[in-house]
Amino acid sequence: MISANRGQLLPPAFHRVCFVIKHIGDYHASRLSRCQQELHLAGHELVAIEASRSSSFYAHRQRRAAAIKAGIRCIKLPEIASKRKRALALWRALKRLEPSHVFTIGYSDDLALISLLFAKVHRLPIFFMSDSKADDQERSTWSEWIKAGLLRLFDGALVAGARHRSYFRSLGMSGPIEIGYDVIDNAFFRARGAKLERRAPFLLRKGILPERYVICVSRLVGRKRVDVALRIYVASGAPQHGVRFMLIGAGPEEAAISETARQLGIGEMICHLRDVPNSIMPIFYRRSEALLLTSEYDQWGLCVNEAMALGIPCIVTSRCGVAGEIVKHGKSGFVVPPGEVEIAAGLLRQLLSDKSLRNAMSLSATNTIDQWDLPRFSAGVARLVEGRSGT
């Protein structure tokens, strides 16, 4: 085999694995960097195609992603408003690269569909990565039928967890489906947490970091139900014991959430930070006593990975993807039905008052999340590329 863009002979088993991603932020950058290392050791190559320089999802500048991307072979498409021209640019980039395998984020946006068409024309294996599951939202029979037909064109997938795999199986996907898409760099989070601990006295003096608090990390949108988290916090009796509520996130529901806090009489107990860079987050997780994720539904919940990497017990709703997967009820945290304020409040009360329970859950959280790290993502990619997957 001859490389079109290097002009050199390549080993017979050589694979050039191409990831097509709209924007490579902190999470994707870490996964791709580790995956690149693993593929390189096996004599293969990873190339990323990035369609946009910025993300509308995160307001803060993702400096860590920029540094990591410098070590990844990354093709950046020109910033083009026209979808037709962007599709043409992606096609040309794929043609120049001559990939052996293609991975996309999702399966239905314009980047995924152009990649799928390219793969079919050139008879290449193509896989999608996703954290969709059946109970994310109401599904129509018609849209699910269309989706099922589209999914059958892919050769396999890398998904977040068991419920996500079951969903795609229910749509008739028969190809291999690996688990391990939604992972973070646990080692980075722990190292940063330890390093940033030296700043804790300063942050405490400035009032940025409370002495005791529970944490909620969330975009302020309706389905995240941060108002429910506030009600759980109040019902647990935490304010009366000097435990504050730290909210990190921004979004259109900010005014409504502030009004809820005012009505509950806890305005002075809220510590709200809007846009915190991912590299600074470990210090806020590290000193919290519990994390609340009270979403009506959540495809996964990466804030839970981050908290658990630092040994923080989590209370999550059953419709979060992490529920039952990395948050094991009564072990690494608690799982409650959405909207169940009193049940969740009682569990939070236990965590705040019982240090031995908190320590036991902290150890379980750390041990559990060790199995959900960057190598899990890389191993899933490798099995799909090498055709070793049996799932």
Secondary structure, 3 states (H helix, E strand, C coil): CECCCCCCECCCCCCEEEEEECCCCHHHHHHHHHHHHHHHHCCCEEEEEECCCCCCCCCCCCHHHHHHHCCCCEEECCCCCCHHHHHHHHHHHHHHHCCCEEEEECCCCHHHHHHHHHHHHCCCCEEEEECCCCCCCCCCHHHHHHHHHHHCCCCEEEECCHHHHHHHHHCCCCCCEEECCCCCCHHHHHHHHHHHHHHHHHHHHCCCCCCCEEEEECCCCHHHCHHHHHHHHHHCCHHHHCCEEEEECCCCCHHHHHHHHHHHCCHHHEEEECCCCCCCHHHHHHCCCCEEECCCCECCCHHHHHHHHCCCCEEEECCECCECCCECECCCEEEECCCCHHHHHHHHHHHHHCHHHHHHHHHHHHHHHCCCCHHHHHHHHHHHHHCCCCC
